[in-house]
Amino acid sequence: MITSEDTAMLSALKKDNTLEAYQYFFMKYYKPLCLKASIMLGSMDEAREEVQKIFIEVWKTRQYQQIEHAPGGFFYQLVDARCRQLQETVVATAQQYKAPCPPCETGPALVPTSITTPLIMAIER
């Protein structure tokens, strides 16, 4: 849901490229975006890092000029796409380095059993 304050800040951001307007969006959406990313990535530290990278990239490339409606939705889509990309990379890397398990050639595994009394007595001597 876009608020009138969001609309005013977005207008100021697009018109004047003011850092204060961009900071407004960072302060408003940073925590919820980190929560979303941490759920997807399983790490709050990694989530914070990725959300910060996204905000920096959007500022440097002026992608905020592409925001048509809800800034929150815009940032949520970016975070979702980045997290999915990272998840796919992790899966692909894990599959790449996963060594195939060779078939067992030694037969069934031996299950350890308790040492029998005569053996214990022999060891103690």
Salt bridges, closest charged atoms under 4 A:
ASP6 OD1 - LYS28 NZ 2.97
ASP45 OD1 - ARG48 NH1 3.35
GLU49 OE2 - LYS53 NZ 3.38
GLU50 OE2 - LYS53 NZ 3.49
GLU50 OE1 - ARG82 NH1 3.03
GLU57 OE1 - ARG82 NH2 2.54
ASP80 OD1 - LYS36 NZ 3.41
ASP80 OD2 - ARG84 NE 2.86
